[in-house]
Amino acid sequence: MKITNVKNPPKKDELVTGFIGGLNSFQDETAIKNGELTEAKNIILNVNGIEPREGVSNYGTESGDRVLGAFPYYKSDGTRELLRFADGANDKLQKYVAGVPTDIGTKTFDDEAPMNFVQADDKVYIFNGVDNLSYYDGTTVQTYTALTTPANLSVTPQGTTGSTTYSYRVSAFNDVGETLACTSVQTTTGNKTINATNFNRLDWDDVPNAVGYNIYGRFATGLGETYIDTVYESTYDDNKTDKDGNLLAQSLSILPPETNSTLGPIGSMPIFAISRIFISGIKDATSRLIFSGTGEKVGNFTTPAFGAGGVDVFKNDGSGITAIIGFQGGVIVFKENAIYKFSFTSDGFQQLEEIVKGFGAISFRAVRHVENDIIFASRKDGRLAFFSLGNQENYVATVLRTNELSIKVESFLTNVNLNYLHNASGYYYRNLYICSVPKTGSTVNNRTWILDTRFGAWVYWEGFSANMFTAFLDSNGEESLYFADETSGYMVKMFTGTYNDNGSAIDVRWSTKAFNQGQFNKEKRYHNPTFQFKDVTSTSNIEGFIYLDGVENAAQFVVGQPTNSGGGFGAILVGQTLIGDSPSTFTDMEGSSDIPVEVYDLLRGRSIKYAFSCNAINSYFKFLSLVHTYSINTKRLD
């Protein structure tokens, strides 16, 4: 037998830096990109490396058991107030005064319903899907008084009578709603041709506190009496003409209301768009979208003469409206099974366009504007999914397309409680789309997904429970992001600049891909893996783990802040090496804020992976890069 000497395989260095790919569980851990991660908990991605997320802290004093809504109020006189509502806090709207939640007025609200707000002019309108409409005017909470239906309607032909039958109904309205229309009253002696002298005169009793009246008639068609005109006194001559001199025509679509809404509409999802307030989540009409008038009538929701109205969005398709948001001169209307765009034509007519069928949004609070697009949470194939909606490249500007953004974290998104996903809440802040959702078995939002739009990368945060987010710009010009706490009566401030959650440590974890140098079938030798850390605080206690072939914890080490101690033994940090778990670990001590951590070992395997964790209070660091020297084993020839 002849033995042929074969040279030892050559050694090569593999340097990996710039971990901006975020979490990727869609591909096998050996197939993802070098800059992607297999674990990414409570971290922030930056071009220079991985950092722990900033902590959260309770704001002001506690009031109530669970904060159900919050909103920033900016009045035209310069007043700035952070409003909130909490279960168990006297059931009243509150504002912060020197950090103390302070009751506003005497109006009480349902103590279990999430509360949403929208501001128009100096009024903040309040919606929870249970209580009638009210608003905060900067002093107190104002409510509305219900009107009664107009009574004693009479219809009297004027001028030359005839034998034509005409039928009319009248309703009253206030600033926010409209009564039922009275029972129809007919005349059978009307003139066939209505003009300035031959017409029908309507009279009825005044309705206390009414702003005006809507007239419905003039023929009882298949739709019944439909809208003709609006007046502000308790009489009407049906001979009014339009700008072209033609008799005002009956509407083809506006019918008398089915309920008395003069206490204000009951809805849960408000937005301000196209110079109007839009409301969905209407009680007993889940597919109904209503909108107010414009200008000084922005608070009027039922008077067509002021531009108010509504539309039923495919009311019998098995799904109610789940979210609305203004976008590109219209309103995007989400159902769970479809997405539509509502807008007005140049002639002022309503139009409803279908964008997509088959899926939609799951939560109103999770739909957010992100740069030129919209990002929203959806239910897909029994899991959570995140989509964007916007203009597709190379398509005409008016064509909207949806794209799924969460494919890379798909397997993580099965860990959700689908029954409570409607409570998911999102916000866009510091280039981050932030969305809190409930994990499996949880009834509150206890995991927060973060899409860093700079890199298109995902990480997730835990350690707090948010049911809604709001930013507030105070009188000093400082803007902060807050969330309404699911489990206490606190508003909680985010991005505090500290690295603890109300005094508790933040559990930080991240893991790299499994490196196999593109040759899964060959064993490698990995020599002295080295990791570059920077700005490690004295309170940090970072543990590192090395896995070979995906299962074996081959080595374990600790990274801490170095302290110069001269030469000799002090050049190796006592405590850096966990005895029995890993070979010696050396940290550079040259006085730089860089901390290279080298694991002295020869490790054999087809792949190598690095995992890190830190669960010490006030820990801060940057993880910049790693390098390992490797050689690929080859057989000796016989």
Solvent accessible surface area in square Angstrom, and as a share of the most:
residue,aa,sasa,rsa
1,M,200,0.90
2,K,159,0.67
3,I,117,0.60
4,T,58,0.34
5,N,139,0.71
6,V,51,0.29
7,K,185,0.78
8,N,113,0.58
9,P,29,0.19
10,P,99,0.62
11,K,133,0.56
12,K,116,0.49
13,D,102,0.53
14,E,32,0.14
15,L,118,0.59
16,V,4,0.03
17,T,86,0.50
18,G,22,0.22
19,F,0,0.00
20,I,62,0.32
21,G,21,0.20
22,G,0,0.00
23,L,1,0.01
24,N,1,0.01
25,S,36,0.23
26,F,116,0.48
27,Q,84,0.38
28,D,91,0.47
29,E,48,0.22
30,T,44,0.26
31,A,61,0.47
32,I,3,0.01
33,K,145,0.61
34,N,60,0.31
35,G,17,0.16
36,E,4,0.02
37,L,0,0.00
38,T,28,0.16
39,E,41,0.18
40,A,0,0.00
41,K,30,0.13
42,N,3,0.01
43,I,0,0.00
44,I,29,0.15
45,L,4,0.02
46,N,35,0.18
47,V,103,0.59
48,N,95,0.49
49,G,1,0.01
50,I,0,0.00
51,E,26,0.12
52,P,6,0.04
53,R,1,0.00
54,E,43,0.19
55,G,0,0.00
56,V,6,0.03
57,S,42,0.27
58,N,60,0.31
59,Y,65,0.25
60,G,37,0.36
61,T,68,0.39
62,E,88,0.39
63,S,23,0.15
64,G,21,0.20
65,D,97,0.50
66,R,68,0.25
67,V,0,0.00
68,L,2,0.01
69,G,0,0.00
70,A,1,0.01
71,F,40,0.17
72,P,22,0.14
73,Y,0,0.00
74,Y,78,0.30
75,K,54,0.23
76,S,99,0.64
77,D,102,0.53
78,G,54,0.52
79,T,46,0.27
80,R,95,0.35
81,E,25,0.11
82,L,5,0.02
83,L,0,0.00
84,R,0,0.00
85,F,0,0.00
86,A,0,0.00
87,D,38,0.20
88,G,48,0.46
89,A,4,0.03
90,N,94,0.48
91,D,41,0.21
92,K,48,0.20
93,L,0,0.00
94,Q,4,0.02
95,K,45,0.19
96,Y,20,0.08
97,V,75,0.43
98,A,109,0.84
99,G,14,0.13
100,V,73,0.42
101,P,15,0.09
102,T,54,0.31
103,D,52,0.27
104,I,5,0.03
105,G,30,0.28
106,T,120,0.70
107,K,52,0.22
108,T,71,0.41
109,F,11,0.05
110,D,50,0.26
111,D,52,0.27
112,E,135,0.61
113,A,11,0.09
114,P,59,0.37
115,M,0,0.00
116,N,16,0.08
117,F,16,0.07
118,V,10,0.06
119,Q,44,0.19
120,A,4,0.03
121,D,111,0.57
122,D,41,0.21
123,K,75,0.32
124,V,0,0.00
125,Y,5,0.02
126,I,4,0.02
127,F,2,0.01
128,N,8,0.04
129,G,19,0.18
130,V,69,0.40
131,D,33,0.17
132,N,49,0.25
133,L,2,0.01
134,S,0,0.00
135,Y,31,0.12
136,Y,0,0.00
137,D,39,0.20
138,G,18,0.17
139,T,108,0.63
140,T,41,0.24
141,V,14,0.08
142,Q,64,0.28
143,T,76,0.44
144,Y,37,0.14
145,T,90,0.52
146,A,49,0.38
147,L,8,0.04
148,T,92,0.53
149,T,50,0.29
150,P,3,0.02
151,A,50,0.39
152,N,112,0.57
153,L,18,0.09
154,S,49,0.32
155,V,18,0.11
156,T,65,0.38
157,P,26,0.16
158,Q,43,0.19
159,G,59,0.57
160,T,87,0.51
161,T,77,0.45
162,G,33,0.32
163,S,103,0.66
164,T,32,0.19
165,T,62,0.36
166,Y,4,0.01
167,S,3,0.02
168,Y,0,0.00
169,R,64,0.23
170,V,0,0.00
171,S,0,0.00
172,A,0,0.00
173,F,0,0.00
174,N,13,0.06
175,D,75,0.39
176,V,0,0.00
177,G,0,0.00
178,E,6,0.03
179,T,0,0.00
180,L,78,0.39
181,A,8,0.06
182,C,14,0.08
183,T,114,0.66
184,S,46,0.30
185,V,45,0.26
186,Q,103,0.46
187,T,12,0.07
188,T,84,0.49
189,T,65,0.38
190,G,0,0.00
191,N,27,0.14
192,K,174,0.74
193,T,86,0.50
194,I,21,0.11
195,N,64,0.33
196,A,81,0.62
197,T,95,0.55
198,N,25,0.13
199,F,21,0.09
200,N,1,0.01
201,R,89,0.32
202,L,0,0.00
203,D,58,0.30
204,W,13,0.05
205,D,66,0.34
206,D,107,0.55
207,V,10,0.06
208,P,100,0.63
209,N,117,0.60
210,A,27,0.21
211,V,57,0.33
212,G,0,0.00
213,Y,11,0.04
214,N,0,0.00
215,I,0,0.00
216,Y,2,0.01
217,G,0,0.00
218,R,14,0.05
219,F,89,0.37
220,A,63,0.49
221,T,71,0.41
222,G,92,0.89
223,L,101,0.50
224,G,23,0.22
225,E,14,0.06
226,T,3,0.02
227,Y,25,0.10
228,I,10,0.05
229,D,28,0.15
230,T,14,0.08
231,V,18,0.11
232,Y,123,0.47
233,E,109,0.49
234,S,25,0.16
235,T,48,0.28
236,Y,5,0.02
237,D,35,0.18
238,D,1,0.00
239,N,32,0.16
240,K,80,0.34
241,T,78,0.45
242,D,57,0.30
243,K,198,0.84
244,D,106,0.55
245,G,51,0.49
246,N,89,0.46
247,L,57,0.28
248,L,41,0.20
249,A,82,0.63
250,Q,32,0.14
251,S,24,0.16
252,L,163,0.81
253,S,87,0.56
254,I,65,0.33
255,L,80,0.40
256,P,19,0.12
257,P,33,0.21
258,E,160,0.72
259,T,95,0.55
260,N,66,0.34
261,S,22,0.14
262,T,0,0.00
263,L,70,0.35
264,G,2,0.02
265,P,11,0.07
266,I,34,0.17
267,G,1,0.01
268,S,30,0.20
269,M,18,0.08
270,P,5,0.03
271,I,22,0.11
272,F,102,0.42
273,A,11,0.08
274,I,57,0.29
275,S,66,0.42
276,R,35,0.13
277,I,0,0.00
278,F,0,0.00
279,I,0,0.00
280,S,0,0.00
281,G,17,0.17
282,I,22,0.11
283,K,107,0.45
284,D,137,0.71
285,A,37,0.28
286,T,85,0.50
287,S,6,0.04
288,R,77,0.28
289,L,0,0.00
290,I,20,0.10
291,F,3,0.01
292,S,0,0.00
293,G,0,0.00
294,T,50,0.29
295,G,54,0.52
296,E,157,0.70
297,K,58,0.25
298,V,13,0.08
299,G,12,0.11
300,N,5,0.02
301,F,3,0.01
302,T,32,0.18
303,T,0,0.00
304,P,28,0.17
305,A,58,0.45
306,F,33,0.14
307,G,27,0.26
308,A,7,0.05
309,G,22,0.21
310,G,16,0.15
311,V,30,0.17
312,D,56,0.29
313,V,0,0.00
314,F,104,0.43
315,K,124,0.53
316,N,138,0.71
317,D,45,0.23
318,G,80,0.77
319,S,22,0.14
320,G,21,0.20
321,I,10,0.05
322,T,30,0.17
323,A,0,0.00
324,I,2,0.01
325,I,14,0.07
326,G,15,0.14
327,F,17,0.07
328,Q,91,0.40
329,G,59,0.57
330,G,1,0.01
331,V,0,0.00
332,I,0,0.00
333,V,0,0.00
334,F,0,0.00
335,K,0,0.00
336,E,59,0.26
337,N,50,0.26
338,A,0,0.00
339,I,0,0.00
340,Y,1,0.00
341,K,30,0.13
342,F,1,0.00
343,S,8,0.05
344,F,48,0.20
345,T,48,0.28
346,S,123,0.79
347,D,113,0.58
348,G,50,0.48
349,F,141,0.59
350,Q,83,0.37
351,Q,71,0.32
352,L,56,0.28
353,E,81,0.36
354,E,102,0.46
355,I,39,0.20
356,V,31,0.18
357,K,100,0.42
358,G,64,0.62
359,F,43,0.18
360,G,0,0.00
361,A,0,0.00
362,I,9,0.04
363,S,2,0.01
364,F,37,0.16
365,R,29,0.11
366,A,0,0.00
367,V,7,0.04
368,R,71,0.26
369,H,92,0.41
370,V,8,0.04
371,E,123,0.55
372,N,127,0.65
373,D,52,0.27
374,I,0,0.00
375,I,6,0.03
376,F,0,0.00
377,A,0,0.00
378,S,1,0.00
379,R,82,0.30
380,K,65,0.27
381,D,127,0.66
382,G,47,0.45
383,R,14,0.05
384,L,0,0.00
385,A,0,0.00
386,F,0,0.00
387,F,11,0.05
388,S,13,0.08
389,L,0,0.00
390,G,6,0.06
391,N,63,0.32
392,Q,60,0.27
393,E,140,0.63
394,N,149,0.76
395,Y,114,0.43
396,V,99,0.57
397,A,82,0.63
398,T,120,0.70
399,V,39,0.22
400,L,15,0.08
401,R,91,0.33
402,T,32,0.18
403,N,71,0.36
404,E,37,0.17
405,L,57,0.28
406,S,0,0.00
407,I,62,0.31
408,K,78,0.33
409,V,0,0.00
410,E,53,0.24
411,S,63,0.40
412,F,47,0.20
413,L,0,0.00
414,T,81,0.47
415,N,53,0.27
416,V,10,0.06
417,N,24,0.12
418,L,50,0.25
419,N,120,0.61
420,Y,77,0.29
421,L,0,0.00
422,H,105,0.47
423,N,35,0.18
424,A,0,0.00
425,S,1,0.01
426,G,1,0.01
427,Y,37,0.14
428,Y,50,0.19
429,Y,25,0.10
430,R,128,0.47
431,N,66,0.34
432,L,7,0.04
433,Y,0,0.00
434,I,0,0.00
435,C,0,0.00
436,S,0,0.00
437,V,1,0.00
438,P,0,0.00
439,K,46,0.19
440,T,92,0.54
441,G,74,0.71
442,S,16,0.11
443,T,74,0.43
444,V,38,0.22
445,N,1,0.00
446,N,40,0.21
447,R,21,0.08
448,T,1,0.01
449,W,1,0.00
450,I,1,0.01
451,L,10,0.05
452,D,5,0.03
453,T,46,0.26
454,R,113,0.41
455,F,52,0.21
456,G,52,0.50
457,A,2,0.02
458,W,4,0.02
459,V,5,0.03
460,Y,8,0.03
461,W,4,0.01
462,E,26,0.12
463,G,63,0.61
464,F,20,0.08
465,S,16,0.10
466,A,0,0.00
467,N,6,0.03
468,M,23,0.10
469,F,7,0.03
470,T,8,0.05
471,A,10,0.08
472,F,24,0.10
473,L,61,0.30
474,D,41,0.21
475,S,98,0.63
476,N,123,0.63
477,G,54,0.52
478,E,115,0.52
479,E,95,0.43
480,S,19,0.12
481,L,1,0.00
482,Y,16,0.06
483,F,2,0.01
484,A,0,0.00
485,D,15,0.08
486,E,7,0.03
487,T,94,0.54
488,S,21,0.13
489,G,0,0.00
490,Y,48,0.18
491,M,0,0.00
492,V,4,0.02
493,K,68,0.29
494,M,4,0.02
495,F,25,0.10
496,T,37,0.22
497,G,49,0.47
498,T,67,0.39
499,Y,45,0.17
500,N,25,0.13
501,D,15,0.08
502,N,77,0.39
503,G,46,0.44
504,S,63,0.41
505,A,39,0.30
506,I,10,0.05
507,D,33,0.17
508,V,3,0.02
509,R,104,0.38
510,W,0,0.00
511,S,11,0.07
512,T,0,0.00
513,K,21,0.09
514,A,0,0.00
515,F,2,0.01
516,N,18,0.09
517,Q,39,0.17
518,G,71,0.68
519,Q,63,0.28
520,F,152,0.63
521,N,99,0.51
522,K,81,0.34
523,E,73,0.33
524,K,0,0.00
525,R,75,0.27
526,Y,0,0.00
527,H,32,0.14
528,N,56,0.29
529,P,1,0.00
530,T,27,0.15
531,F,1,0.00
532,Q,54,0.24
533,F,0,0.00
534,K,66,0.28
535,D,59,0.30
536,V,5,0.03
537,T,43,0.25
538,S,88,0.57
539,T,64,0.37
540,S,9,0.06
541,N,78,0.40
542,I,0,0.00
543,E,55,0.25
544,G,0,0.00
545,F,39,0.16
546,I,0,0.00
547,Y,61,0.23
548,L,12,0.06
549,D,56,0.29
550,G,36,0.35
551,V,125,0.72
552,E,98,0.44
553,N,72,0.37
554,A,26,0.20
555,A,0,0.00
556,Q,27,0.12
557,F,0,0.00
558,V,18,0.11
559,V,0,0.00
560,G,13,0.13
561,Q,83,0.37
562,P,29,0.18
563,T,92,0.53
564,N,110,0.56
565,S,70,0.45
566,G,66,0.63
567,G,61,0.59
568,G,68,0.65
569,F,158,0.66
570,G,19,0.18
571,A,31,0.24
572,I,69,0.35
573,L,24,0.12
574,V,126,0.73
575,G,50,0.48
576,Q,7,0.03
577,T,36,0.21
578,L,50,0.25
579,I,170,0.86
580,G,79,0.76
581,D,71,0.37
582,S,16,0.10
583,P,41,0.26
584,S,47,0.30
585,T,0,0.00
586,F,61,0.26
587,T,0,0.00
588,D,45,0.23
589,M,30,0.14
590,E,145,0.65
591,G,59,0.57
592,S,63,0.40
593,S,56,0.36
594,D,44,0.23
595,I,4,0.02
596,P,42,0.26
597,V,0,0.00
598,E,42,0.19
599,V,0,0.00
600,Y,85,0.32
601,D,44,0.23
602,L,75,0.37
603,L,8,0.04
604,R,115,0.42
605,G,5,0.05
606,R,120,0.44
607,S,10,0.06
608,I,0,0.00
609,K,33,0.14
610,Y,0,0.00
611,A,14,0.11
612,F,5,0.02
613,S,13,0.08
614,C,2,0.01
615,N,95,0.49
616,A,25,0.19
617,I,73,0.37
618,N,64,0.33
619,S,5,0.04
620,Y,41,0.16
621,F,0,0.00
622,K,45,0.19
623,F,0,0.00
624,L,27,0.14
625,S,9,0.06
626,L,2,0.01
627,V,45,0.26
628,H,1,0.01
629,T,35,0.20
630,Y,28,0.11
631,S,5,0.03
632,I,32,0.16
633,N,34,0.17
634,T,83,0.48
635,K,185,0.79
636,R,156,0.57
637,L,113,0.56
638,D,135,0.70
